[in-house]
Every structure is written in structure tokens, then in C-alpha cells.
């Protein structure tokens, strides 16, 4: 006698047992991989929220990082250390538990950077950016799963996303040497929000179809950076609009 799940299809994977048309792999294995990535991503985001709140509300830390020269030096060293970590994180991405240890260090470094950005902003704006980020991420994730189920593929986005990322990087350097003020922050924030929303769709599509089962760390890092950059872009946009 067939079980309800066998009769009506797996609720998680749909009636035909596939996440997307012409799926050749076992859907249960792919769903297990997806769950693993989102568990790791959730831990990263929780750690980031914890560190950011600490930097924002523990006055000695926020004062040291935002108002003293040694604090600025420490912040720059943290950024450099975090960027350097990308190399060993790539090399040891499939070697457990070294990959998780490096991922934790990388997340701490990024969390300090986000925490400093939050400490330099108004609490209301940080809250608004956080809420908007949550809504956008959940909405785009659900949309990507829905679209993939119906045969949509988002690989075509890569050339546009890469070119847009270059534009954002160049624009950031221009802002450093020739600051455009609040208008520049709003322009960067608006463009960044659009670009990193596209990256969330692109990387979620890769999570569904292309990442190998042992690439859970790279998959989590990609989505983590997409979400953080989206949050920072929205933070910049809201700050520019508030001033």
C-alpha cells in the first residue's frame, strides 16, 4: 500500500520529486545539501548580528573603533586579515574541520566591519535596513526556488552582475578620493541593492543546481556576502535619504 508521501509526492520537493525540470540527481540529497548550507548561513548571520550589536552598544568598543587612531588601525588590519583569509578558505574549502574554522574567522572579520558601519549609523536606519534586507532575501529566495521549479535558469545574469560589480568598485574608489556626499551614497546604495539582489538570485540558483555536495562552505560564503552587501547598500541608501 502506498504511503501518502509516495501517493501525492514529497511535499518538500514537489509532486514530481524534482527541484527543476530534467533533474538527474536524487532530490533528497540536494535538499539535504541545501539545508546544510542554510544552517551554516544562519549561524553566520546570527554571529554577525551578535558582533554588530556588541560593537554598537558597548560604548568602549564603539568609541575605540570609531574615534581613535589605534582603533582605525585595528579596523584596517581586520579588513586586511579578512581579505587574506579568502585564500586559505578557498584552498581548504573541502577539508573538514579546517574549512569551518576558517569560515568562523572570516565571519568574525566581516562581522566587525558590519558592526562598525552600524555603529556609525542611526539605530533607526540600521533597523530599517535590517528589516528590508530580511524581506528582500526571503522574497528573492522563494522566487528563485519557484522559478527554478518552472524551468527558469539564471546563468545569463553572470556577465551583467560581473560588469555591475566592477562599476560599483570603481564608484567606491571615486567616492574615496572625490566624495560626492549624500547623493553619491544614495546612488551607490541604489545600484548596490539592485546588483546584490541579482547576486542572491544567481547564487541561490547555483545552490539549487550546480554546487557539489562538498562545496557547502563556498555556497554559504557566496550567499553570506550577498546578504551583507545588500544590507550595507540599503544602509547607505537610507543614510543618504535621511540627510
ChimeraX attribute file (.defattr): number of C-alpha atoms within 10 A of each C-alpha:
attribute: neighborCount
match mode: 1-to-1
recipient: residues
	/A:1	5
	/A:2	7
	/A:3	8
	/A:4	9
	/A:5	10
	/A:6	11
	/A:7	10
	/A:8	12
	/A:9	15
	/A:10	16
	/A:11	10
	/A:12	12
	/A:13	16
	/A:14	14
	/A:15	14
	/A:16	13
	/A:17	17
	/A:18	21
	/A:19	26
	/A:20	22
	/A:21	13
	/A:22	8
	/A:23	11
	/A:24	8
	/A:25	11
	/A:26	11
	/A:27	20
	/A:28	15
	/A:29	11
	/A:30	20
	/A:31	16
	/A:32	11
	/A:33	21
	/A:34	19
	/A:35	13
	/A:36	16
	/A:37	21
	/A:38	16
	/A:39	13
	/A:40	19
	/A:41	21
	/A:42	14
	/A:43	13
	/A:44	22
	/A:45	17
	/A:46	13
	/A:47	16
	/A:48	22
	/A:49	17
	/A:50	14
	/A:51	21
	/A:52	22
	/A:53	17
	/A:54	16
	/A:55	25
	/A:56	22
	/A:57	12
	/A:58	11
	/A:59	12
	/A:60	10
	/A:61	16
	/A:62	20
	/A:63	14
	/A:64	16
	/A:65	21
	/A:66	16
	/A:67	11
	/A:68	12
	/A:69	11
	/A:70	12
	/A:71	16
	/A:72	14
	/A:73	12
	/A:74	14
	/A:75	19
	/A:76	13
	/A:77	13
	/A:78	18
	/A:79	17
	/A:80	12
	/A:81	15
	/A:82	19
	/A:83	13
	/A:84	12
	/A:85	16
	/A:86	15
	/A:87	11
	/A:88	13
	/A:89	22
	/A:90	13
	/A:91	10
	/A:92	15
	/A:93	21
	/A:94	17
	/A:95	12
	/A:96	11
	/A:97	11
	/A:98	14
	/A:99	19
	/A:100	17
	/A:101	12
	/A:102	20
	/A:103	23
	/A:104	15
	/A:105	15
	/A:106	22
	/A:107	22
	/A:108	19
	/A:109	23
	/A:110	23
	/A:111	24
	/A:112	21
	/A:113	21
	/A:114	21
	/A:115	24
	/A:116	20
	/A:117	18
	/A:118	21
	/A:119	24
	/A:120	12
	/A:121	16
	/A:122	13
	/A:123	12
	/A:124	10
	/A:125	18
	/A:126	22
	/A:127	13
	/A:128	14
	/A:129	22
	/A:130	19
	/A:131	12
	/A:132	15
	/A:133	23
	/A:134	13
	/A:135	12
	/A:136	18
	/A:137	19
	/A:138	11
	/A:139	11
	/A:140	16
	/A:141	18
	/A:142	14
	/A:143	14
	/A:144	22
	/A:145	18
	/A:146	14
	/A:147	16
	/A:148	20
	/A:149	17
	/A:150	12
	/A:151	11
	/A:152	14
	/A:153	17
	/A:154	17
	/A:155	12
	/A:156	9
	/A:157	13
	/A:158	14
	/A:159	10
	/A:160	12
	/A:161	18
	/A:162	13
	/A:163	11
	/A:164	17
	/A:165	17
	/A:166	12
	/A:167	14
	/A:168	18
	/A:169	12
	/A:170	11
	/A:171	16
	/A:172	16
	/A:173	11
	/A:174	13
	/A:175	15
	/A:176	9
	/A:177	8
	/A:178	11
	/A:179	14
	/A:180	13
	/A:181	11
	/A:182	17
	/A:183	14
	/A:184	19
	/A:185	23
	/A:186	22
	/A:187	18
	/A:188	22
	/A:189	25
	/A:190	17
	/A:191	19
	/A:192	24
	/A:193	25
	/A:194	15
	/A:195	22
	/A:196	23
	/A:197	21
	/A:198	20
	/A:199	25
	/A:200	23
	/A:201	24
	/A:202	21
	/A:203	23
	/A:204	25
	/A:205	21
	/A:206	16
	/A:207	24
	/A:208	20
	/A:209	16
	/A:210	12
	/A:211	18
	/A:212	14
	/A:213	17
	/A:214	13
	/A:215	15
	/A:216	22
	/A:217	24
	/A:218	19
	/A:219	24
	/A:220	23
	/A:221	20
	/A:222	17
	/A:223	23
	/A:224	21
	/A:225	16
	/A:226	21
	/A:227	23
	/A:228	19
	/A:229	21
	/A:230	30
	/A:231	27
	/A:232	21
	/A:233	26
	/A:234	28
	/A:235	28
	/A:236	27
	/A:237	25
	/A:238	22
	/A:239	19
	/A:240	18
	/A:241	12
	/A:242	11
	/A:243	8
